Amino acid sequence: MTEKNSSLFQFVIILVLVVKIKIQLSDESEFLVDRSNTGLTHIPKELSFETTTLDVSQNYISELQTSDILSLSKLRILIISHNRIQYLDISVFRFNQELEYLDLSHNKLRTISCHPAVNFKHLDLSFNMFEALPICKEFGNMSQLKFLGLSATQLEKSHVQPIAHLNISKILLVLGETYGEKEDPESLQDFNTDSLHIVFPMKKAFHFILDMSVSTAISLELSNIKCVLENECSYFLSALVKLQNNPRLLNLTLNNIETTWNSFFNILQSVWPTTIEYFSISNVKLQDQLDSRDFDYSHTSLKALSIHQVVSDVFSFPQSNIYKIFSNMNIQNVTVSGTHMIHMLCPSQISPFLHLDFSNNLLTDMVFKDCGNLIELKTLSLQMNQLKKLANIIHMTAEMKSLQQLDVSQNSLRYEEDEKMCSWTKSLLSLNLSSNILTDSVFSCLPPKVKVLDLHNNRIMNIPKDVTHLEALQELNVAFNSLADLPGCGTFSSLSVLIIDHNSISHPSADFFQSCQKMKSIQAASNPFQCTCELRDFIQHIGQLPSEVVEGWPDAYKCDYPESYKGTPLKDFHVSPLSCNTGLLIATIGVVVLVLAGSVTFLCLYLDLPWYLRMVCQWAQTRHRTRNIPLEELQSTLQFHAFISYSGHDSAWVKGELLPNLEKEDIWICLHERNFVPGKSIVENIINCIEKSYKSIFVLSPNFVQSEWCHYELYFAHHNLFHKAFDNLILILLEPIPQYSIPSNYHKLRTLMAQRTYLEWPMEKSKHGLFWANLRAAIRIKLTAQGKEINHTQS
């Protein structure tokens, strides 16, 4: 074992223990300070009094004084490993009575000064430079001690006596490089612990006579075993034989072993008949060749054997010897991973194997071909091998009548559409086919009763809708493929968990939520969602699901297109229903067009809109020609007191009554037959006469109502009313006009007659004088204010 690997291994152990101790602490809020690997040479002074956890590991601290931590009365965890401390006075912690976890491993400690100590739960003094075990008699008072890390180059049984009465959950013992020069074989027998981990000198061959069969230990872990020569391995084998003296020992772990192939199997054989139930070997370096040999499988208590990370200098011998020994083991669980194993034989008889893990090897499709002796096997992992054809794997499982879980992920499996073989074992419930090169065709041949199916990181573009044999499927993982839509649950009637993130889904169908009523968890984030109208229903449905059902919602669900919405969370994408519903849009446009058409029709039929538009146009043209004339010049052009508008049928009254009575009073009247300018249009003449007159007199009668030109004159005069600052309209009712006789499009006349006062021509001759007086008064109201201009005009 290299020094780097050893340090890493110890770091993992310490990390696990830190987490465990933290869980055991009270529920009070923690105040953690991490100053690890920051170049410190002493404990920082500015720490908060509330600090409960302090990590100053991997620095250059060379001493620890009382003043350094005096103020940290609430300190519970102190990690000061990987520093340069050479001396420790336990009394520096006398003011830190709540301190429960102290890690001083990987320093340069040689001695400690013993004083009444804090009642630690975790005390780690491993990987230091002590000669003797650093166990003070005061350690015997640590009634809560659950982990104790020690290091020494010499072991004596008497040194363990102060803590022999303590039941310590785990003891880590690191033996220095000079260990073995003087040994006490019984020096560990007074340890009272459930778990003992011994780290032997890394570079020394195993020549030790240490008895490791601690009577209380349930778990034993041994690191750095080097026995290449035969006499070296005999020492280690003897030590393993002594483990039978402890009937409580159930777990044995060997780390970082350097030995020969023969010695490796001798180690296995030595452990086989003991009480050990779980045997794990990792980081093995093997030399030499393996001789042909038999293996005695009898009288074993072993339930599980795990072998990880094996490298060998020599593979020139027949490897069938290795495969034969492993394949015929009479235990339930075997793991052989990271060994470059290229094959494994079928057991020679019905095997008790329940769980096999041959991951991270070089196995091919031929493994267990036509093997009928694995009928008890429930779990098989062939992850990270050299498997190529899924059809061969399918055929392999056909004979495994009890197989429930199969992991063939991270291979190069493919399944061709023309494959005729589809004979999966019917017992298979969980299948991991992830990280292969499978396509859509894989759905044509899947285990009929599978409940959990992992197909993530393949080349699947579509899930066929004609899959009819996966009614039991509950969990489906198709992440990291090229799927364009969510699969419906019509053929996956029991589906409750779907993982489909990192695909090519841009417009997921909202029908998914209708067909997948049993969905308890869906993960569809990190897809290139196109935020358009088609996505509205999906967003609405997924937004209504509980957060525990939609993993990552809403933060991990974002628009990818169009560019203006890229990065926008789907929950923030909004678009109006009108712009997305073509039928509704067409209907809305149709309604608007109908309403507009109806309005135009109404205006044309009942309000004579074309006539008004024509009049406005002509009036505007005339106004345009005069808009730049100064006001004074405009006023100087006024020539008449009044313009008279009347029907030709009423001309006798106008000429016989109206004109004589007005003109005898020097009131100038404008009449169309004598004042219209030849060559100009009638409309322009009307406008000019109205513009040149202070007043416009309208002689109203049933005949007036029937005259279109009278209506024009009334319209323009009314517009002139709004243009000028004074009232210029005078209405004379010559004959009564019934409301029903007024055409509907003469709404202007209706409005004036309803809102304005008019002079009514009396039938009685006696009232004519009053009528003319009122009319002249109406005309002369403005004469006083404008007398000068009128006189000027008349002159």
C-alpha positions in Angstrom: 0.0 0.0 0.0 1.4 3.4 -0.9 1.5 6.2 1.6 -1.0 8.2 -0.5 -3.5 5.3 -0.6 -3.1 4.8 3.2 -3.8 8.4 3.9 -6.8 8.4 1.7 -8.1 5.3 3.3 -7.7 6.8 6.8 -9.4 10.0 5.6 -12.5 8.0 4.6 -12.6 6.3 8.0 -12.3 9.6 9.8 -14.9 11.3 7.6 -17.4 8.5 8.3 -16.7 8.8 12.0 -17.1 12.6 12.0 -20.5 12.2 10.4 -21.5 9.6 12.9 -20.3 11.7 15.9 -22.2 14.7 14.6 -25.4 12.8 14.4 -24.9 11.7 18.0 -24.5 15.3 19.2 -27.5 17.2 20.7 -30.0 19.0 18.5 -28.6 22.4 19.3 -27.7 24.6 16.4 -24.1 24.1 15.1 -21.6 26.9 14.4 -19.0 25.4 12.1 -15.6 27.0 11.2 -13.5 25.5 8.5 -10.0 26.8 8.3 -8.4 23.7 6.8 -5.6 24.0 4.3 -5.2 27.7 4.7 -1.5 27.9 5.7 -2.2 28.5 9.5 0.7 28.2 11.9 -1.5 28.6 15.0 -5.1 28.4 16.0 -6.9 31.6 14.8 -7.6 34.1 17.6 -10.7 35.8 16.2 -13.0 32.7 16.5 -16.5 33.2 17.7 -17.4 32.2 21.2 -20.3 30.2 19.7 -18.0 27.9 17.7 -19.0 24.3 18.1 -17.0 22.7 15.3 -13.4 23.8 14.3 -11.5 22.3 11.4 -7.8 23.4 11.1 -6.5 20.3 9.5 -3.8 20.3 6.8 -1.9 23.4 8.1 1.5 24.1 9.8 0.4 24.2 13.4 3.3 23.0 15.6 1.8 23.4 19.1 -1.5 23.6 20.9 -1.8 25.9 24.0 -4.6 26.5 26.5 -5.0 30.1 25.4 -5.7 28.9 21.8 -9.0 27.4 22.7 -9.7 28.9 26.1 -12.6 31.0 24.9 -14.3 28.2 22.9 -16.3 26.8 25.8 -19.0 25.4 23.4 -16.5 23.6 21.2 -17.5 20.0 20.5 -15.5 18.9 17.5 -11.8 19.8 17.0 -10.1 18.5 13.9 -6.4 19.3 13.9 -5.0 16.4 11.8 -2.2 16.7 9.3 -0.2 19.4 11.1 3.2 19.4 12.9 2.4 19.0 16.5 5.1 17.1 18.4 3.9 17.4 22.0 0.4 17.4 23.6 -0.6 18.4 27.1 -4.1 17.0 27.6 -4.8 19.7 30.2 -5.1 22.3 27.4 -8.7 21.0 27.0 -9.7 21.4 30.7 -11.8 24.5 29.9 -13.5 22.8 26.9 -15.8 20.4 28.9 -18.2 20.0 25.9 -15.4 18.7 23.6 -16.4 15.3 22.4 -14.5 14.8 19.2 -10.7 15.3 18.9 -8.7 14.4 15.8 -4.9 14.7 16.2 -4.0 12.1 13.6 -1.2 12.6 11.1 0.9 14.8 13.3 4.4 14.3 14.7 3.4 13.5 18.3 5.9 11.6 20.3 4.7 12.1 23.8 1.6 13.3 25.6 1.3 14.7 29.1 -1.5 13.0 31.0 -3.9 14.9 33.2 -7.6 14.5 34.1 -9.0 14.3 30.5 -12.1 15.4 28.9 -14.7 12.7 28.5 -14.2 12.2 24.7 -16.4 10.2 22.5 -13.9 10.2 19.7 -10.1 10.5 20.2 -7.8 9.9 17.3 -4.0 9.8 17.9 -3.2 7.5 15.0 -0.5 8.1 12.4 1.9 9.8 14.8 5.4 8.9 16.1 4.7 7.3 19.5 7.0 4.5 20.5 4.6 3.1 23.1 0.8 3.2 23.0 -0.2 6.7 24.1 -2.7 5.4 26.6 -2.9 7.4 29.9 -4.4 5.9 33.0 -6.8 8.9 32.9 -8.2 7.5 29.6 -9.9 4.9 31.8 -12.4 7.6 32.9 -13.6 8.2 29.3 -16.9 6.3 29.8 -18.3 7.6 26.5 -15.4 6.7 24.3 -16.6 5.1 21.1 -13.6 5.5 18.8 -9.9 5.4 19.8 -7.1 5.9 17.3 -3.6 4.8 18.4 -0.2 4.5 16.9 3.0 2.9 18.3 6.2 1.1 17.3 6.1 -1.2 20.3 3.2 -3.0 21.9 3.0 -4.2 25.4 -0.1 -5.8 27.0 0.3 -3.7 30.1 -0.1 -0.5 28.2 -3.7 -1.5 27.3 -4.7 -2.2 30.9 -6.0 1.4 31.7 -8.8 1.0 29.1 -9.4 -2.7 29.3 -12.7 -2.1 31.1 -14.0 0.3 28.5 -16.3 -1.1 25.7 -15.0 0.9 22.7 -16.9 0.5 19.5 -13.9 0.9 17.2 -10.1 0.9 17.7 -7.7 2.0 15.0 -4.1 0.8 15.6 -1.3 2.1 13.3 2.0 0.3 13.7 5.1 2.3 13.0 7.8 1.4 10.5 10.1 -0.1 13.1 7.4 -2.3 14.6 8.4 -6.0 14.9 11.8 -5.6 16.4 10.4 -6.5 19.8 6.9 -8.0 20.0 4.5 -9.1 22.7 2.1 -11.5 20.9 -0.5 -11.1 23.5 -0.4 -7.3 23.6 -3.8 -6.8 22.1 -5.8 -9.4 24.1 -7.0 -6.8 26.6 -8.6 -4.6 24.0 -12.3 -4.5 24.6 -13.8 -3.5 21.2 -16.3 -4.5 18.7 -14.2 -3.5 15.7 -10.4 -3.5 15.4 -8.5 -2.1 12.5 -4.7 -2.7 12.4 -2.5 -0.9 9.9 0.8 -2.7 9.6 4.0 -1.0 8.4 3.7 -0.3 4.7 7.1 -1.5 3.5 7.8 -4.4 5.7 7.2 -8.1 5.0 4.8 -9.8 7.3 7.1 -11.4 9.9 4.8 -10.7 12.8 3.6 -13.1 15.5 0.9 -10.7 16.8 -2.2 -12.5 17.9 -5.1 -10.6 16.4 -7.9 -12.8 17.7 -9.2 -10.2 20.2 -12.0 -12.0 22.0 -14.5 -9.2 21.9 -14.1 -8.2 18.2 -16.9 -8.8 15.8 -15.1 -7.1 12.9 -11.4 -7.2 12.1 -9.7 -5.1 9.4 -6.0 -5.6 8.4 -4.1 -3.2 6.1 -0.7 -3.5 4.4 -0.1 -7.2 4.2 3.1 -8.1 2.3 3.9 -11.7 2.0 5.6 -12.6 -1.3 8.0 -15.2 0.0 6.7 -18.5 1.3 8.1 -18.0 4.9 6.5 -14.5 5.0 3.1 -15.9 4.1 3.4 -18.6 6.7 3.4 -15.9 9.4 0.3 -14.4 8.0 -1.5 -17.7 7.5 -0.7 -18.6 11.1 -2.2 -15.4 12.3 -5.4 -16.1 10.3 -5.6 -19.6 11.8 -5.6 -18.0 15.3 -8.7 -16.1 14.4 -10.6 -19.3 15.0 -10.0 -18.6 18.7 -12.6 -15.8 18.5 -16.0 -17.3 17.8 -17.5 -13.8 17.8 -15.6 -12.7 14.7 -18.0 -12.4 11.8 -16.4 -9.8 9.5 -12.8 -9.8 8.1 -11.4 -7.2 5.7 -8.0 -7.2 4.1 -6.7 -4.1 2.4 -3.6 -3.5 0.3 -2.2 -7.0 -0.1 0.9 -8.0 -2.0 1.3 -11.7 -2.4 1.4 -14.6 -4.8 -1.5 -16.4 -6.6 -0.9 -19.5 -4.5 -0.7 -17.6 -1.2 -3.9 -15.7 -2.2 -5.9 -18.9 -2.4 -4.2 -20.2 0.7 -5.6 -17.1 2.5 -9.0 -17.9 1.2 -8.7 -21.5 2.3 -7.6 -20.5 5.7 -10.6 -18.2 6.3 -13.1 -20.7 4.8 -13.6 -23.0 7.8 -13.7 -20.1 10.4 -16.7 -18.4 11.9 -16.3 -15.5 9.6 -19.4 -14.7 7.6 -18.3 -11.7 5.5 -14.9 -11.6 4.0 -13.7 -8.6 1.9 -10.4 -8.2 0.1 -9.4 -5.1 -1.8 -6.3 -3.6 -3.6 -4.5 -6.8 -4.3 -1.2 -7.3 -6.2 -0.5 -10.9 -7.2 2.7 -12.4 -8.4 3.9 -15.7 -9.8 1.7 -18.4 -11.3 -1.1 -20.4 -9.8 -0.5 -24.1 -9.5 -3.2 -26.6 -10.2 -5.0 -27.2 -6.9 -8.2 -28.2 -5.2 -10.2 -26.1 -2.8 -12.0 -27.5 0.2 -15.4 -25.8 0.5 -16.6 -27.7 3.5 -17.4 -26.5 7.0 -17.8 -22.8 6.1 -19.8 -20.1 7.7 -19.1 -17.7 4.9 -22.1 -15.9 3.4 -20.4 -13.2 1.3 -17.0 -12.9 -0.4 -15.9 -9.6 -2.0 -12.8 -9.1 -4.0 -12.0 -5.7 -5.4 -9.2 -4.2 -7.5 -6.8 -7.1 -8.3 -3.7 -6.6 -10.5 -1.4 -9.4 -11.6 2.0 -9.5 -13.2 1.5 -12.9 -14.6 -1.4 -14.4 -16.6 0.5 -17.1 -18.5 -0.9 -20.0 -16.5 -4.3 -21.6 -17.3 -6.9 -19.3 -15.8 -9.5 -22.0 -15.8 -8.1 -23.0 -12.4 -9.1 -19.6 -11.0 -12.6 -19.7 -12.6 -13.2 -23.2 -11.4 -12.5 -22.3 -7.8 -14.8 -19.2 -7.8 -17.6 -20.8 -9.8 -18.0 -23.8 -7.4 -18.0 -21.8 -4.2 -20.8 -22.9 -1.9 -21.8 -19.5 -0.6 -24.6 -17.1 -1.4 -22.9 -13.9 -2.3 -19.7 -13.4 -4.4 -18.3 -10.1 -5.7 -15.3 -10.1 -8.0 -14.8 -6.6 -9.5 -11.9 -4.7 -11.0 -9.8 -7.8 -11.7 -9.5 -7.9 -15.5 -11.3 -11.3 -15.4 -12.2 -12.4 -19.0 -14.4 -15.4 -18.3 -16.3 -17.2 -15.6 -17.3 -20.9 -15.7 -20.7 -22.3 -15.1 -20.8 -24.1 -11.7 -20.4 -27.8 -12.0 -23.5 -28.5 -10.0 -26.6 -26.6 -8.8 -25.1 -23.5 -7.2 -26.3 -21.8 -4.0 -25.4 -18.4 -5.5 -28.0 -15.8 -4.8 -26.1 -12.6 -5.7 -23.2 -12.4 -8.1 -21.3 -9.2 -8.9 -18.7 -9.4 -11.7 -18.7 -5.7 -12.6 -15.7 -3.8 -14.0 -14.0 -6.8 -15.6 -13.5 -8.0 -19.2 -16.3 -10.6 -19.5 -17.8 -11.2 -22.9 -21.2 -12.4 -24.1 -20.2 -16.0 -23.6 -20.3 -15.8 -19.9 -22.6 -18.4 -18.4 -23.7 -19.5 -21.8 -26.1 -22.5 -21.6 -25.6 -22.5 -17.9 -28.4 -24.4 -16.1 -26.9 -24.5 -12.6 -27.7 -21.0 -11.5 -31.3 -21.6 -10.9 -31.2 -20.0 -7.4 -29.5 -16.8 -8.6 -31.6 -13.6 -7.8 -29.2 -10.8 -8.6 -26.5 -10.6 -11.3 -24.3 -7.6 -12.1 -22.2 -7.6 -15.3 -21.7 -3.8 -15.3 -18.6 -2.4 -17.1 -17.6 -5.5 -19.1 -17.2 -6.3 -22.8 -20.7 -7.4 -23.6 -21.8 -6.8 -27.2 -25.0 -8.6 -28.1 -28.1 -8.3 -26.0 -29.5 -11.4 -27.7 -26.8 -13.5 -26.0 -27.6 -11.9 -22.6 -31.3 -12.7 -23.1 -30.4 -16.3 -23.9 -28.1 -16.4 -20.8 -31.0 -15.5 -18.5 -33.4 -18.0 -19.9 -31.9 -20.7 -17.6 -31.8 -18.5 -14.5 -35.3 -19.3 -13.3 -35.1 -17.1 -10.1 -33.2 -14.1 -11.5 -34.9 -10.9 -10.4 -32.3 -8.2 -10.9 -29.9 -7.9 -13.8 -27.4 -5.1 -14.3 -25.6 -5.0 -17.7 -25.0 -1.3 -17.9 -21.9 0.4 -19.2 -21.2 -2.1 -21.9 -21.6 -2.0 -25.7 -24.8 -3.9 -26.0 -27.0 -3.5 -29.1 -30.1 -5.3 -30.3 -31.0 -5.6 -34.0 -34.5 -5.4 -35.2 -34.2 -8.8 -37.0 -33.3 -10.6 -33.9 -35.6 -13.6 -33.4 -34.6 -14.6 -29.9 -36.5 -13.1 -27.1 -36.5 -15.6 -24.3 -36.0 -13.5 -21.2 -36.5 -15.3 -17.9 -40.0 -14.6 -16.7 -38.8 -13.9 -13.2 -36.8 -10.7 -14.0 -38.2 -7.7 -12.2 -35.4 -5.1 -12.5 -33.3 -4.6 -15.6 -30.5 -2.0 -16.0 -29.5 -1.6 -19.7 -28.1 2.0 -19.3 -25.0 3.3 -21.0 -25.1 1.0 -24.0 -25.8 1.6 -27.7 -29.4 0.3 -27.8 -32.0 1.8 -30.1 -35.8 1.8 -30.4 -35.7 -1.8 -31.3 -35.0 -2.8 -27.7 -38.6 -2.3 -26.9 -39.6 -5.2 -29.0 -37.9 -7.6 -26.6 -38.0 -6.8 -22.9 -38.8 -9.0 -19.9 -42.6 -9.4 -19.6 -42.8 -8.8 -15.9 -40.2 -6.2 -15.4 -41.1 -3.5 -12.9 -37.9 -1.3 -13.0 -36.3 -0.6 -16.4 -33.2 1.6 -16.8 -32.4 2.6 -20.4 -30.7 5.9 -19.8 -27.8 7.0 -22.0 -28.6 4.9 -25.1 -29.6 5.9 -28.6 -33.4 5.7 -28.3 -35.3 8.2 -30.4 -38.8 6.8 -30.0 -40.8 4.5 -27.7 -43.1 2.5 -29.9 -46.8 2.7 -29.1 -47.3 -1.0 -29.9 -45.5 -2.2 -26.8 -48.1 -4.4 -25.3 -46.2 -6.6 -22.7 -45.0 -4.1 -20.1 -48.1 -3.8 -18.0 -46.1 -4.4 -14.8 -43.6 -1.6 -15.5 -43.5 0.9 -12.6 -40.2 2.8 -13.0 -38.7 3.8 -16.4 -35.5 5.7 -16.8 -34.8 6.9 -20.4 -32.8 10.0 -19.6 -29.9 11.0 -21.9 -31.4 9.7 -25.1 -32.9 11.4 -28.1 -36.6 11.1 -27.4 -38.9 13.9 -28.9 -41.9 13.4 -26.7 -43.2 11.9 -23.4 -44.4 8.3 -23.7 -48.0 7.7 -23.0 -49.0 5.1 -20.4 -51.4 3.3 -22.6 -49.0 0.4 -22.7 -47.4 1.1 -19.3 -50.5 1.0 -17.3 -48.6 0.7 -13.9 -46.0 3.4 -14.6 -45.5 5.6 -11.5 -41.9 6.9 -12.0 -40.5 8.4 -15.2 -37.0 9.8 -15.6 -36.7 11.4 -19.1 -34.4 14.4 -18.6 -31.7 15.4 -21.1 -33.5 14.3 -24.2 -34.8 16.2 -27.3 -38.3 16.9 -26.1 -39.4 20.3 -27.4 -43.2 20.0 -27.5 -44.2 17.4 -24.9 -47.8 16.3 -25.3 -50.2 17.2 -22.5 -52.0 13.9 -23.2 -49.3 12.3 -21.0 -51.0 13.5 -17.9 -54.3 12.0 -19.0 -52.9 8.6 -19.7 -50.5 8.4 -16.7 -52.8 8.7 -13.8 -50.6 6.7 -11.4 -47.5 9.0 -11.8 -45.8 9.6 -8.5 -42.5 11.1 -9.8 -41.5 12.6 -13.1 -38.2 14.1 -14.0 -38.2 15.8 -17.4 -35.8 18.7 -16.9 -33.0 19.8 -19.1 -34.9 19.3 -22.4 -34.9 21.8 -25.3 -38.4 23.1 -24.6 -39.8 25.3 -27.4 -41.9 27.9 -25.7 -44.7 28.3 -28.3 -48.4 27.8 -28.2 -48.1 24.0 -28.3 -46.4 24.1 -24.8 -49.2 25.9 -23.0 -51.2 22.8 -22.0 -48.1 20.9 -20.8 -47.0 23.8 -18.6 -50.5 24.1 -17.2 -50.7 20.4 -16.3 -47.2 20.1 -14.9 -47.6 23.2 -12.9 -50.6 21.8 -11.2 -48.7 18.7 -9.9 -47.2 18.7 -6.4 -43.6 19.6 -6.2 -42.7 16.2 -4.8 -44.0 14.7 -8.0 -42.2 16.9 -10.5 -38.5 16.8 -9.6 -36.6 20.0 -10.3 -39.7 22.1 -11.0 -39.7 24.9 -11.7 -36.0 25.8 -11.7 -34.7 23.1 -14.0 -37.4 23.5 -16.6 -36.5 26.4 -19.0 -37.2 27.5 -22.5 -34.6 26.8 -25.2 -36.4 28.4 -28.1 -37.2 31.0 -29.4 -34.1 33.0 -28.6 -36.1 35.8 -26.9 -37.3 33.3 -24.3 -34.1 31.2 -23.9 -33.4 30.6 -20.3 -36.9 31.6 -19.1 -38.5 29.2 -16.7 -41.5 27.5 -18.2 -43.6 28.8 -15.3 -42.9 32.3 -16.4 -43.8 31.7 -20.1 -47.3 33.2 -20.9 -49.1 33.7 -24.2 -52.7 34.7 -24.8 -55.2 32.0 -25.7 -56.4 34.1 -28.7 -53.0 34.0 -30.4 -52.7 30.2 -29.9 -56.3 29.1 -30.9 -56.6 29.4 -34.6 -60.4 28.7 -34.5 -60.9 31.3 -31.8 -58.8 33.8 -33.7 -60.8 33.3 -36.9 -64.1 33.5 -35.0 -63.0 36.7 -33.3 -61.9 38.3 -36.6 -65.2 37.1 -38.1 -67.2 38.7 -35.3 -65.3 42.0 -35.6 -65.9 42.0 -39.3 -69.6 41.3 -38.8 -69.9 44.0 -36.2 -68.0 46.5 -38.4 -70.1 45.6 -41.4 -73.3 45.9 -39.4 -72.2 49.3 -38.1 -71.3 50.5 -41.5 -74.7 49.3 -42.8 -76.5 51.0 -40.0 -74.7 54.3 -40.6 -75.4 54.1 -44.3 -79.0 53.1 -44.1 -80.2 55.2 -41.1 -77.7 58.0 -40.7 -76.8 58.5 -44.4 -73.1 58.2 -43.7 -71.9 58.6 -47.3 -73.8 61.9 -47.5 -72.1 63.2 -44.4 -68.7 62.0 -45.5 -69.2 63.8 -48.8 -70.3 67.0 -47.0 -67.4 66.9 -44.6 -65.0 66.4 -47.5 -66.4 69.4 -49.4 -66.5 71.6 -46.3 -63.0 70.6 -45.3 -61.8 71.6 -48.8 -63.4 75.0 -48.6 -62.0 75.5 -45.1 -58.6 74.5 -46.3 -58.6 77.3 -48.9 -59.4 79.9 -46.3 -57.4 78.6 -43.3 -54.4 80.9 -44.0 -56.5 84.1 -44.4 -55.9 86.4 -41.4 -58.9 87.0 -39.1 -59.1 90.7 -39.9 -59.1 90.0 -43.6 -61.7 87.3 -43.0 -63.9 89.6 -41.0 -63.6 92.3 -43.7 -65.1 89.9 -46.2 -68.4 89.7 -44.3 -71.1 91.1 -46.6 -74.5 90.0 -45.2 -76.5 90.1 -42.0 -78.1 86.8 -42.8 -78.2 83.9 -45.3 -81.7 82.5 -45.9 -82.1 78.8 -46.6 -85.6 77.7 -47.8 -87.4 75.4 -50.1 -88.4 76.6 -53.5 -92.0 75.8 -52.6 -91.8 78.4 -49.8 -90.2 81.1 -52.0 -93.5 83.1 -52.2 -93.5 83.6 -48.4 -89.8 84.4 -48.4 -90.0 87.0 -51.1 -93.4 88.3 -50.3 -93.1 88.5 -46.5 -89.6 87.8 -45.1 -87.4 89.9 -47.4 -89.5 93.1 -47.5 -89.8 93.1 -43.7 -86.1 92.6 -43.1 -84.6 94.7 -45.9 -86.7 97.8 -45.1 -84.8 97.8 -41.8 -81.4 97.9 -43.7 -80.7 94.2 -43.0 -78.7 92.8 -45.9 -79.9 89.3 -46.9 -78.0 86.7 -49.0 -80.2 84.6 -51.3 -78.9 81.9 -53.5 -80.6 83.0 -56.7 -79.1 86.5 -56.5 -75.9 86.0 -54.6 -74.4 82.7 -55.8 -71.3 83.2 -57.9 -71.5 81.7 -61.4 -68.9 79.1 -62.2 -68.6 77.8 -58.7 -70.2 74.6 -57.5 -73.5 74.8 -55.5 -71.8 73.4 -52.4 -69.0 75.9 -52.6 -71.5 78.8 -53.1 -73.5 77.5 -50.1 -70.4 77.5 -47.9 -69.2 80.9 -49.1 -72.6 82.5 -48.4 -72.7 81.0 -45.0 -69.2 82.1 -44.3 -70.0 85.7 -45.5 -73.1 86.0 -43.3 -73.4 86.7 -39.6 -76.6 84.6 -39.3 -78.1 81.7 -41.2 -81.9 81.8 -41.2 -83.7 78.4 -42.0 -87.3 78.5 -43.0 -88.6 75.2 -41.8 -91.6 73.5 -43.4 -92.5 70.1 -44.7 -91.1 71.3 -48.0 -87.8 72.1 -46.3 -87.6 68.5 -45.1 -88.0 67.2 -48.6 -85.2 69.4 -50.0 -81.7 67.8 -50.1 -80.1 71.2 -50.7 -81.8 72.6 -47.7 -80.3 69.8 -45.7 -76.8 70.6 -47.1 -77.2 74.2 -46.1 -78.3 73.2 -42.6 -75.3 70.9 -42.2 -72.8 73.5 -43.3 -74.3 76.2 -41.1 -74.2 73.9 -38.1 -70.5 73.2 -38.8 -70.0 76.9 -39.0 -71.7 77.3 -35.6 -68.9 75.2 -34.1 -66.2 77.0 -36.1 -67.3 80.5 -34.9 -67.4 81.8 -31.4 -71.1 82.9 -31.5 -74.5 81.4 -32.3 -75.3 82.0 -36.0 -78.5 79.8 -36.5 -82.0 81.2 -36.5 -84.9 78.7 -37.1 -88.3 79.8 -38.4 -91.0 77.3 -38.3 -93.3 78.3 -41.2 -95.5 75.3 -41.0 -95.7 72.5 -38.4 -93.5 69.5 -39.2 -94.6 66.2 -37.8 -91.6 64.2 -36.4 -92.5 61.1 -38.5 -92.2 63.2 -41.7 -88.5 63.9 -41.0 -86.4 61.3 -42.8 -84.3 59.2 -40.4 -81.1 60.3 -42.0 -81.9 64.0 -41.1 -80.9 63.4 -37.6 -79.2 66.9 -37.5 -82.5 68.6 -38.1 -84.2 66.4 -35.5 -81.5 67.4 -33.0 -81.8 71.1 -33.7 -85.5 71.2 -33.5 -85.4 69.3 -30.2 -82.6 71.3 -28.6 -83.0 74.9 -30.0 -85.6 77.6 -29.7 -87.3 78.5 -33.0 -89.6 81.3 -34.2 -93.0 80.1 -35.3 -94.9 82.0 -38.0 -98.3 82.9 -36.5 -101.4 82.3 -38.6 -103.1 85.3 -36.9 -102.3 88.6 -38.6 -102.4 90.4 -35.4 -99.3 88.6 -34.2 -97.1 89.3 -37.2 -95.7 92.5 -35.8 -94.4 90.7 -32.7 -92.9 88.0 -35.0 -91.0 90.5 -37.0 -89.8 92.3 -34.0 -88.4 89.1 -32.5 -86.7 88.2 -35.7 -85.1 91.6 -36.2 -84.0 91.5 -32.5 -82.4 88.1 -33.2 -80.5 89.4 -36.1 -79.5 92.7 -34.4 -78.2 91.1 -31.2 -74.7 91.1 -32.7 -75.0 94.3 -34.6 -74.1 96.4 -31.6 -70.9 94.6 -31.0 -69.9 94.4 -34.6 -71.4 97.8 -35.8 -68.3 99.2 -37.1 -67.4 96.2 -39.3 -71.0 96.1 -40.6 -71.1 99.8 -41.5 -67.7 99.4 -43.2 -69.1 96.5 -45.2 -72.2 98.3 -46.2 -70.3 101.4 -47.2 
